[in-house]
Amino acid sequence: MTDLFWTDWWLPVVAGPFVGSFLGVLVTRLPAAEPVIVSRSRCPHCNHPLGPRDLVPLVSWLAGGGRCRYCSRPLGVFYPAIELAAVGVAGWAALVVAGWPLWATCALGWTLLALAIIDQRHLVLPDELTLPLVGAGLIVAYLLDADAAVGHAIGAVAGFAALFVLAVVYERVRKREGLGLGDAKLFAAAGAWVSWSGLASVVLVASVTALVVVLVRSVLGRRITADERIPFGPYLCLATWLVWLYGPLMFG
């Protein structure tokens, strides 16, 4: 692989805060069906338009003490947190992947980060993110190994079909929705990236992680009721990320 400037590991890390800033806008506006790119950023309290000075990732928030420069009300930690998370994704990817696949891995991680936050907040996995993730996974798989691309296509179809059938069966048995189509599309994206051979690992890691979180909540006195909806998307996102980076679990 050619040693090009744009394949250097530090570039996506430096880009991380700016990507995280965009992700913050994305996860806030996309579920609300608001324009993501064309609309100017504004203070959520006084609605004052924010200028370039107010939008420098991390720096603007620190310089203003976490408050709006115009109304002095606190802005919260969401934006600096997601900007740092995007840096963390890039740094993590750079420890495992090199060359041009590093950028593909970062794009996967950043998209999964956005999906996890949106599903945690709104119990929805937007098609605008899940469907392009399927196509991107198939393209990356073909570029990495054209002969293995069929397995990734099978993984995408099998991933969607598996959760779709499970959702239909659950709804007919329990008379209520258990898994949404968003989960099925996200699992299809997982199959596109990790191939059919990685799907079992994604399900296992996601399920075990979700179970651990539920148990921890119960120990802390935050019991989950039978009617409470638990987003499965964040766990699928984490599992997809881990299996993509480190490969499927070895059974037997």
PAZAPA-4460 file (N, C-alpha, C; in steps of 0.05 Angstrom, whole numbers, plus 32768, in hexadecimal, padded with zeros to 4 digits):
% residues 252
    n_x    n_y    n_z   ca_x   ca_y   ca_z    c_x    c_y    c_z   seq   type   mol
   8011   7FE8   8000   8000   8000   8000   8012   8019   8000     1      M     A
   800C   802C   7FEF   801D   8044   7FED   801B   8054   8007     2      T     A
   8032   8060   800E   8033   8070   8026   802C   808D   8020     3      D     A
   8013   8093   801E   800A   80AD   8017   8005   80BE   802F     4      L     A
   8006   80D9   802C   8002   80EB   8042   7FE7   80E7   8050     5      F     A
   7FD2   80E3   8040   7FB8   80E2   804B   7FB2   80C8   805A     6      W     A
   7FC5   80B5   8058   7FC2   809C   8067   7FCF   809D   8083     7      T     A
   7FDC   80B4   808A   7FE9   80B6   80A4   7FD4   80B4   80BA     8      D     A
   7FDB   80A6   80D0   7FC8   80A0   80E5   7FBE   80B9   80F3     9      W     A
   7FCE   80CE   80F5   7FC6   80E5   8105   7FB1   80F7   80F7    10      W     A
   7FAE   80F4   80DD   7F9B   8105   80CF   7F7E   8101   80D8    11      L     A
   7F73   80E8   80D9   7F58   80E5   80E3   7F55   80ED   8101    12      P     A
   7F6B   80EB   8110   7F6A   80F3   812C   7F66   8111   812E    13      V     A
   7F75   8120   811D   7F73   813D   811D   7F57   8145   8112    14      V     A
   7F4D   8136   80FF   7F32   813C   80F4   7F1C   8134   8107    15      A     A
   7F22   8124   811B   7F0E   811A   812E   7EFC   812F   813B    16      G     A
   7F07   8145   8146   7EF6   8159   8153   7EE3   8166   813F    17      P     A
   7EEB   816A   8127   7EDA   8177   8113   7EC4   8164   810A    18      F     A
   7ECB   814B   8107   7EB7   8136   8100   7EA3   8134   8118    19      V     A
   7EAE   8134   8130   7E9C   8132   8147   7E89   814A   8149    20      G     A
   7E93   8161   8142   7E81   8179   8142   7E6A   8175   812E    21      S     A
   7E71   816B   8117   7E5C   8165   8103   7E49   814F   810D    22      F     A
   7E54   813B   8119   7E43   8126   8124   7E2F   8131   8139    23      L     A
   7E39   8144   8149   7E27   8150   815D   7E0F   815D   8150    24      G     A
   7E14   816B   813A   7DFE   8177   812B   7DED   8162   811F    25      V     A
   7DF9   814D   8114   7DEA   8138   8106   7DD7   812A   811A    26      L     A
   7DE1   8122   8131   7DD0   8112   8143   7DBA   8124   8150    27      V     A
   7DBF   813E   814F   7DAB   8150   815A   7D95   8156   8146    28      T     A
   7D9D   815B   812D   7D8A   8164   8119   7D7C   814E   8109    29      R     A
   7D8B   8138   8104   7D80   8123   80F2   7D66   8117   80FE    30      L     A
   7D65   810F   8117   7D4C   8104   8122   7D35   8118   8122    31      P     A
   7D3B   8132   8122   7D27   8146   8122   7D1F   814F   8106    32      A     A
   7D2B   8142   80F2   7D26   8148   80D6   7D2D   8165   80CF    33      A     A
   7D42   816F   80DC   7D4C   818A   80D7   7D63   8189   80C3    34      E     A
   7D67   819E   80B4   7D7E   819E   80A1   7D99   819C   80B0    35      P     A
   7DAA   818A   80A6   7DC3   8185   80B4   7DD9   8198   80AB    36      V     A
   7DDA   819E   8092   7DF0   81AE   8087   7DEA   81CB   8082    37      I     A
   7DD3   81D0   8076   7DCD   81EC   806D   7DC6   81FF   8083    38      V     A
   7DBC   81F5   809A   7DB3   8206   80AF   7DCA   820E   80C1    39      S     A
   7DCC   8227   80C9   7DE1   8231   80DB   7DDD   8227   80F7    40      R     A
   7DF3   8222   8105   7DF2   821A   8121   7DEA   8232   8132    41      S     A
   7DDA   822D   8146   7DD0   8241   8158   7DD2   8238   8175    42      R     A
   7DD3   824B   8187   7DD2   8245   81A4   7DB6   8238   81AA    43      C     A
   7DB5   8222   81B8   7D9B   8215   81BD   7D8A   8225   81D1    44      P     A
   7D96   8239   81DE   7D88   8249   81F2   7D7E   8263   81E7    45      H     A
   7D90   8274   81DC   7D89   828E   81D2   7D84   828E   81B4    46      C     A
   7D8A   8278   81A6   7D86   8276   818A   7D98   8288   8179    47      N     A
   7DAD   8293   8185   7DBF   82A5   8177   7DD1   8294   8164    48      H     A
   7DD4   829D   814B   7DE5   828E   8138   7E02   828D   8142    49      P     A
   7E0F   8277   813E   7E2A   8274   8147   7E3D   8278   8130    50      L     A
   7E52   8288   8134   7E66   828D   8120   7E7D   827A   8121    51      G     A
   7E90   827E   810F   7EA8   826C   810F   7EB6   826B   812A    52      P     A
   7EB7   8282   8137   7EC5   8283   8151   7EB8   8271   8166    53      R     A
   7E9E   826C   8162   7E8F   825C   8176   7E8F   823E   816F    54      D     A
   7E9A   8237   8158   7E97   821C   814E   7EB1   820C   814B    55      L     A
   7EC6   8216   8157   7EDF   8207   8156   7EDD   81F0   816A    56      V     A
   7EDF   81D7   8161   7EDA   81C0   8172   7EEB   81C2   818B    57      P     A
   7EE0   81BC   81A2   7EEC   81BB   81BC   7EF6   81D7   81C5    58      L     A
   7F04   81E5   81B4   7F11   81FE   81BC   7EFB   8213   81C3    59      V     A
   7EE6   8216   81B3   7ED2   8229   81B8   7EC3   8223   81D2    60      S     A
   7EBE   820A   81D7   7EB0   8202   81F0   7EC1   8208   8208    61      W     A
   7EDB   8202   8206   7EED   8207   821D   7EF1   8225   8221    62      L     A
   7EF4   8234   820B   7EF9   8251   820D   7EE1   825F   821A    63      A     A
   7EC9   8255   8214   7EB1   8261   821F   7EA8   8255   823A    64      G     A
   7EB8   8244   8245   7EB1   8238   825E   7E98   8227   825D    65      G     A
   7E93   821C   8245   7E7B   820B   8242   7E61   821B   8241    66      G     A
   7E63   8235   823B   7E4B   8246   823A   7E49   8255   8220    67      R     A
   7E31   825D   8219   7E2C   826C   8201   7E39   8288   8204    68      C     A
   7E46   8291   81EF   7E54   82AB   81F0   7E40   82C2   81EF    69      R     A
   7E27   82BC   81E8   7E13   82D2   81E4   7DFF   82D3   81FC    70      Y     A
   7DF7   82BC   8207   7DE4   82BD   821D   7DEF   82B2   8237    71      C     A
   7E08   82A7   8236   7E16   829D   824D   7E09   8285   825B    72      S     A
   7DF6   8278   824D   7DEA   8261   8259   7DFB   8248   8252    73      R     A
   7DFB   8234   8264   7E0C   821C   8260   7E03   820C   8247    74      P     A
   7E17   8203   8238   7E11   81F4   8220   7E12   81D6   8224    75      L     A
   7E19   81CD   823B   7E1B   81B0   8240   7E35   81A4   8235    76      G     A
   7E38   818A   8239   7E51   817D   8231   7E4E   816C   8218    77      V     A
   7E36   816C   820C   7E31   815A   81F6   7E45   815E   81DF    78      F     A
   7E48   8176   81D6   7E59   817B   81BE   7E76   8175   81C4    79      Y     A
   7E82   817F   81D9   7E9E   8177   81DE   7EA1   8159   81E2    80      P     A
   7E8C   814C   81EE   7E8E   8130   81F3   7E8E   8120   81D8    81      A     A
   7E7D   8127   81C6   7E7C   8119   81AC   7E95   811F   819B    82      I     A
   7E9F   8137   819E   7EB8   813E   8190   7ECF   812D   819A    83      E     A
   7ED1   812A   81B5   7EE6   8119   81C0   7EE1   80FC   81B9    84      L     A
   7EC8   80F3   81B8   7EC2   80D8   81B0   7ECB   80D2   8194    85      A     A
   7EC7   80E6   8182   7ED0   80E2   8166   7EEE   80E0   8164    86      A     A
   7EFC   80EF   8175   7F19   80ED   8177   7F21   80D1   8181    87      V     A
   7F12   80C8   8195   7F18   80AD   81A0   7F14   8097   818B    88      G     A
   7EFF   809A   817B   7EFA   8086   8165   7F12   8086   8152    89      V     A
   7F1B   809D   814A   7F31   809F   8137   7F4B   8094   8143    90      A     A
   7F50   809B   815C   7F68   8091   8169   7F67   8073   816D    91      G     A
   7F50   8068   8174   7F4D   804B   8177   7F52   803D   815C    92      W     A
   7F45   8048   8148   7F49   803C   812D   7F66   803D   8124    93      A     A
   7F74   8053   812A   7F90   8056   8122   7FA2   8042   8130    94      A     A
   7F9A   8038   8147   7FAA   8023   8155   7FA8   8008   8148    95      L     A
   7F93   8004   8138   7F8D   7FE9   812D   7F91   7FE8   810F    96      V     A
   7F8A   7FFE   8101   7F88   7FFE   80E4   7F9C   8012   80D8    97      V     A
   7FA7   800D   80C1   7FBA   801F   80B4   7FB2   8022   8097    98      A     A
   7FBE   8037   808A   7FB9   803C   806E   7F9D   8047   8069    99      G     A
   7F94   8045   8050   7F7A   8051   804A   7F63   8044   8059   100      W     A
   7F64   802A   8061   7F4E   801F   8071   7F49   802D   808B   101      P     A
   7F5E   803C   8094   7F5A   804B   80AD   7F43   805F   80AA   102      L     A
   7F42   806D   8093   7F2D   8080   808F   7F12   8072   808D   103      W     A
   7F11   805B   8080   7EF8   804C   807F   7EEF   8043   809B   104      A     A
   7F02   803B   80AB   7EFC   8032   80C6   7EF2   804A   80D7   105      T     A
   7EFF   8061   80D4   7EF5   8078   80E2   7ED9   8080   80DA   106      C     A
   7ED4   807F   80C0   7EB9   8086   80B6   7EA4   8072   80C2   107      A     A
   7EAC   8059   80C3   7E9A   8045   80D0   7E95   804C   80ED   108      L     A
   7EAB   8051   80FC   7EA9   8058   8118   7E99   8071   811D   109      G     A
   7E9E   8085   810D   7E8F   809E   8111   7E71   809B   810C   110      W     A
   7E6B   808C   80F7   7E4F   8087   80F1   7E41   8076   8106   111      T     A
   7E4F   8062   8110   7E44   8052   8126   7E40   8062   813F   112      L     A
   7E52   8075   8144   7E50   8086   815B   7E36   8097   8159   113      L     A
   7E32   80A3   8142   7E19   80B2   813E   7E00   80A1   8141   114      A     A
   7E01   808A   8135   7DE9   8078   8137   7DE4   8070   8153   115      L     A
   7DF9   806A   8162   7DF5   8061   817E   7DE8   8078   818F   116      A     A
   7DF1   8090   818B   7DE6   80A6   819A   7DC9   80AC   8192   117      I     A
   7DC4   80AB   8178   7DA8   80B1   816F   7D95   809B   817A   118      I     A
   7D9D   8082   8179   7D8C   806D   8182   7D88   806E   81A0   119      D     A
   7D9D   8075   81AF   7D9B   8078   81CC   7D88   808E   81D3   120      Q     A
   7D88   80A3   81C4   7D78   80BB   81CA   7D5B   80B8   81C0   121      R     A
   7D58   80AD   81A8   7D3E   80AF   819A   7D33   8094   8192   122      H     A
   7D41   807E   8198   7D37   8063   8190   7D32   8061   8172   123      L     A
   7D44   806C   8163   7D41   806B   8146   7D5D   8069   8139   124      V     A
   7D5F   805A   8124   7D78   8058   8114   7D72   8062   80F8   125      L     A
   7D79   807A   80F2   7D71   8087   80D8   7D7C   8078   80C0   126      P     A
   7D6B   8075   80AB   7D74   8069   8092   7D8B   8079   8085   127      D     A
   7D8B   8094   808B   7D9F   80A5   807F   7DBC   809D   8087   128      E     A
   7DBE   808E   809D   7DD8   8084   80A7   7DDC   8066   80A3   129      L     A
   7DC7   8057   80A8   7DCA   803A   80A7   7DCE   8030   808A   130      T     A
   7DBE   803A   8077   7DBF   8030   805C   7DD9   8037   804E   131      L     A
   7DE3   8050   8050   7DFE   8055   8044   7E14   8045   8051   132      P     A
   7E10   803D   806B   7E24   802D   8078   7E25   8011   806C   133      L     A
   7E0E   8007   8062   7E0E   7FED   8055   7E1F   7FEF   803B   134      V     A
   7E19   8003   802B   7E27   8007   8012   7E45   800B   8016   135      G     A
   7E4C   801B   802A   7E68   8021   802F   7E77   8008   8037   136      A     A
   7E69   7FF7   8048   7E76   7FDE   8050   7E7C   7FCC   8039   137      G     A
   7E69   7FCA   8026   7E6D   7FB9   800E   7E84   7FC4   7FFC   138      L     A
   7E85   7FDE   7FFA   7E9A   7FEA   7FE9   7EB6   7FE5   7FF6   139      I     A
   7EB8   7FEA   8010   7ED1   7FE6   801E   7ED9   7FC9   801C   140      V     A
   7EC6   7FB7   8020   7ECC   7F9A   801F   7ED7   7F93   8003   141      A     A
   7ECC   7F9E   7FEE   7ED5   7F98   7FD3   7EF1   7FA3   7FCE   142      Y     A
   7EF6   7FBB   7FD8   7F10   7FC7   7FD4   7F26   7FB8   7FE4   143      L     A
   7F1F   7FAD   7FFB   7F32   7F9E   800B   7F37   7F82   8000   144      L     A
   7F22   7F75   7FF6   7F25   7F5A   7FEC   7F0C   7F54   7FDB   145      D     A
   7F10   7F57   7FC1   7EF9   7F54   7FAE   7EED   7F38   7FB0   146      A     A
   7EFE   7F24   7FB5   7EF4   7F08   7FB7   7EE2   7F04   7FCF   147      D     A
   7EE6   7F13   7FE4   7ED7   7F10   7FFD   7EBE   7F21   7FFD   148      A     A
   7EBA   7F32   7FE8   7EA4   7F44   7FE9   7E89   7F36   7FE9   149      A     A
   7E87   7F1F   7FDC   7E6E   7F10   7FDC   7E65   7F09   7FF8   150      V     A
   7E78   7F01   8009   7E72   7EFA   8024   7E67   7F12   8034   151      G     A
   7E71   7F29   802D   7E67   7F41   803B   7E4B   7F48   8031   152      H     A
   7E45   7F44   8017   7E2A   7F48   800D   7E17   7F34   8019   153      A     A
   7E1F   7F1B   801C   7E0F   7F08   802A   7E0A   7F10   8047   154      I     A
   7E1F   7F1A   8053   7E1C   7F24   806F   7E08   7F3A   8072   155      G     A
   7E07   7F4C   805E   7DF4   7F62   805F   7DD7   7F58   805D   156      A     A
   7DD3   7F46   804A   7DB8   7F3A   8046   7DB0   7F2A   805E   157      V     A
   7DC2   7F19   8068   7DBC   7F08   807F   7DB8   7F18   8098   158      A     A
   7DC7   7F2D   809B   7DC3   7F3E   80B3   7DA8   7F4B   80B4   159      G     A
   7D9F   7F56   809D   7D85   7F62   809D   7D6F   7F4D   80A1   160      F     A
   7D72   7F36   8093   7D5D   7F21   8094   7D5A   7F16   80B0   161      A     A
   7D71   7F12   80BE   7D70   7F06   80D8   7D60   7F17   80EC   162      A     A
   7D67   7F31   80ED   7D59   7F42   8101   7D3C   7F48   80F8   163      L     A
   7D38   7F49   80DD   7D1D   7F4E   80D3   7D0A   7F37   80DC   164      F     A
   7D14   7F1F   80D7   7D03   7F08   80DF   7CFF   7F07   80FD   165      V     A
   7D14   7F0D   810C   7D12   7F0D   812A   7CFD   7F22   8133   166      L     A
   7CFE   7F3A   8126   7CEC   7F4F   812D   7CCF   7F47   8127   167      A     A
   7CCA   7F3A   8110   7CAF   7F32   8109   7CA5   7F1D   811C   168      V     A
   7CB6   7F09   8122   7CAD   7EF4   8135   7CA7   7EFF   8150   169      V     A
   7CB8   7F11   815A   7CB4   7F1D   8174   7C9A   7F2D   8175   170      Y     A
   7C95   7F3C   8160   7C7D   7F4C   8160   7C63   7F3B   815F   171      E     A
   7C65   7F25   8151   7C4D   7F13   8150   7C49   7F04   816A   172      R     A
   7C5E   7EFD   8177   7C5C   7EEE   8190   7C55   7F01   81A8   173      V     A
   7C62   7F18   81A9   7C5E   7F2A   81C0   7C4A   7F40   81BB   174      R     A
   7C40   7F42   81A2   7C2D   7F56   819A   7C37   7F73   819E   175      K     A
   7C51   7F76   819B   7C5C   7F91   819D   7C77   7F90   818F   176      R     A
   7C81   7FA7   8187   7C9A   7FA9   8178   7CB1   7FA4   818B   177      E     A
   7CC4   7F93   8183   7CDC   7F8E   8193   7CF4   7F9B   8186   178      G     A
   7CFA   7F93   816D   7D10   7F9E   815E   7D05   7FAD   8146   179      L     A
   7D10   7FC4   8140   7D07   7FD4   812A   7D17   7FCD   8111   180      G     A
   7D0D   7FD7   80FA   7D1C   7FD2   80E1   7D37   7FE0   80E1   181      L     A
   7D39   7FF5   80F2   7D53   8003   80F4   7D69   7FF0   80FE   182      G     A
   7D61   7FDF   8111   7D75   7FCC   811B   7D7D   7FB8   8105   183      D     A
   7D69   7FAF   80F5   7D6E   7F9C   80E0   7D81   7FA9   80CB   184      A     A
   7D7C   7FC2   80C5   7D8E   7FD0   80B1   7DAA   7FD4   80BC   185      K     A
   7DAB   7FDA   80D6   7DC6   7FDD   80E2   7DD5   7FC2   80E3   186      L     A
   7DC6   7FAD   80E7   7DD3   7F92   80E7   7DDB   7F8B   80CA   187      F     A
   7DCC   7F94   80B7   7DD4   7F91   809B   7DEE   7F9F   8096   188      A     A
   7DF1   7FB8   80A1   7E0A   7FC6   809E   7E21   7FB8   80AB   189      A     A
   7E1B   7FAC   80C2   7E2F   7F9C   80D0   7E39   7F85   80BE   190      A     A
   7E26   7F77   80B2   7E2C   7F61   80A0   7E3D   7F6A   8088   191      G     A
   7E37   7F82   807E   7E46   7F8D   8067   7E63   7F92   806F   192      A     A
   7E68   7F9A   8087   7E83   7FA0   8090   7E92   7F88   809A   193      W     A
   7E85   7F77   80AA   7E94   7F60   80B6   7E8F   7F46   80A8   194      V     A
   7E7E   7F45   8094   7E77   7F2D   8084   7E65   7F1B   8095   195      S     A
   7E5A   7F07   8088   7E48   7EF5   8095   7E55   7EE6   80AC   196      W     A
   7E6F   7EE2   80AA   7E7D   7ED3   80BF   7E80   7EE3   80D9   197      S     A
   7E7C   7EFD   80D8   7E7E   7F0D   80F0   7E64   7F14   80FD   198      G     A
   7E4D   7F0C   80F0   7E33   7F13   80FB   7E2E   7F07   8116   199      L     A
   7E35   7EED   8119   7E30   7EE0   8133   7E3F   7EEE   814A   200      A     A
   7E57   7EF7   8144   7E67   7F05   8159   7E5A   7F20   815F   201      S     A
   7E50   7F2E   814B   7E43   7F47   8150   7E2A   7F44   8162   202      V     A
   7E1A   7F30   815C   7E02   7F2B   816C   7E0A   7F23   8189   203      V     A
   7E1E   7F12   818C   7E26   7F09   81A6   7E31   7F20   81B7   204      L     A
   7E43   7F30   81AB   7E4F   7F46   81BA   7E3A   7F5B   81C1   205      V     A
   7E28   7F61   81AE   7E13   7F75   81B3   7E00   7F6B   81C9   206      A     A
   7DF8   7F52   81C8   7DE5   7F47   81DB   7DF1   7F45   81F7   207      S     A
   7E0A   7F3C   81F9   7E17   7F3A   8213   7E1B   7F55   821F   208      V     A
   7E23   7F68   820F   7E28   7F84   8219   7E0D   7F90   8223   209      T     A
   7DF8   7F8C   8214   7DDE   7F96   821C   7DD5   7F89   8236   210      A     A
   7DDA   7F6F   8239   7DD2   7F61   8251   7DE2   7F6C   8269   211      L     A
   7DFC   7F70   8265   7E0C   7F7B   827B   7E02   7F96   8284   212      V     A
   7DFB   7FA7   8271   7DF1   7FC2   8277   7DD7   7FC0   8287   213      V     A
   7DC5   7FAE   827F   7DAC   7FAA   828D   7DB1   7FA1   82A9   214      V     A
   7DC3   7F8E   82AD   7DCA   7F83   82C7   7DD6   7F99   82D9   215      L     A
   7DE7   7FA9   82CE   7DF3   7FBF   82DD   7DDE   7FD3   82E6   216      V     A
   7DCC   7FD9   82D4   7DB6   7FEB   82DB   7DA5   7FE0   82F1   217      R     A
   7DA0   7FC6   82F0   7D90   7FB9   8305   7D9E   7FBA   8320   218      S     A
   7DB9   7FB5   8320   7DC8   7FB6   8338   7DC8   7FD2   8344   219      V     A
   7DC8   7FE6   8333   7DC8   8002   833C   7DAC   800C   8343   220      L     A
   7D98   7FFA   8341   7D7D   8001   8349   7D6C   800D   8333   221      G     A
   7D76   800C   831A   7D67   8017   8304   7D5C   8000   82F3   222      R     A
   7D48   7FF3   82FE   7D3D   7FDC   82F1   7D2D   7FE4   82D8   223      R     A
   7D2E   7FD2   82C5   7D21   7FD6   82AB   7D06   7FC8   82AC   224      I     A
   7CF1   7FD7   82A6   7CD6   7FCC   82A6   7CD0   7FBD   828C   225      T     A
   7CBB   7FAD   828C   7CB4   7F9D   8275   7CAC   7FAE   825D   226      A     A
   7CA3   7FC7   8262   7C9A   7FD8   824D   7CB0   7FEB   8243   227      D     A
   7CC7   7FEB   8250   7CDC   7FFE   8249   7CEA   7FF5   8230   228      E     A
   7CEE   8007   821D   7CFC   8001   8204   7D1A   8006   8208   229      R     A
   7D29   7FF2   8201   7D46   7FF4   8203   7D52   7FF6   81E7   230      I     A
   7D61   800B   81E1   7D6D   800C   81C6   7D83   7FF7   81C3   231      P     A
   7D81   7FE7   81AE   7D95   7FD3   81A8   7DAB   7FDD   8196   232      F     A
   7DA5   7FF3   8188   7DB8   7FFE   8175   7DD3   8004   8180   233      G     A
   7DD5   8011   8198   7DF0   8017   81A2   7E01   7FFE   81A6   234      P     A
   7DF5   7FE8   81AE   7E04   7FD0   81B3   7E0C   7FC3   8198   235      Y     A
   7DFB   7FC4   8184   7E02   7FBB   8169   7E19   7FCC   815E   236      L     A
   7E18   7FE6   8163   7E2E   7FF7   815A   7E48   7FF0   8166   237      C     A
   7E48   7FED   8181   7E61   7FE5   818E   7E6B   7FCA   8185   238      L     A
   7E5A   7FB7   8182   7E62   7F9C   817A   7E6D   7F9C   815D   239      A     A
   7E60   7FAB   814B   7E69   7FAD   8130   7E85   7FB9   812F   240      T     A
   7E8A   7FCE   813E   7EA4   7FDB   8140   7EB9   7FC8   8149   241      W     A
   7EB4   7FB9   815E   7EC7   7FA7   816A   7ECE   7F90   8156   242      L     A
   7EB9   7F84   814A   7EBE   7F6E   8138   7ECC   7F78   811F   243      V     A
   7EC6   7F90   8115   7ED4   7F9A   80FE   7EF2   7F9E   8104   244      W     A
   7EF8   7FA8   811C   7F14   7FAE   8123   7F24   7F94   8129   245      L     A
   7F17   7F82   8138   7F26   7F6B   8142   7F1E   7F50   8137   246      Y     A
   7F0A   7F50   8126   7F01   7F37   811A   7EED   7F28   812B   247      G     A
   7EE0   7F14   8120   7ECB   7F05   812F   7ED7   7EF5   8146   248      P     A
   7EC6   7EEF   8159   7ECE   7EDD   816F   7ED4   7EC1   8164   249      L     A
   7EE6   7EB4   8171   7EED   7E99   8169   7EDD   7E85   8179   250      M     A
   7ECB   7E77   816D   7EBA   7E64   817A   7EC6   7E48   8177   251      F     A
   7EC7   7E39   818C   7ED2   7E1E   818B   7EF0   7E1C   818B   252      G     A
***
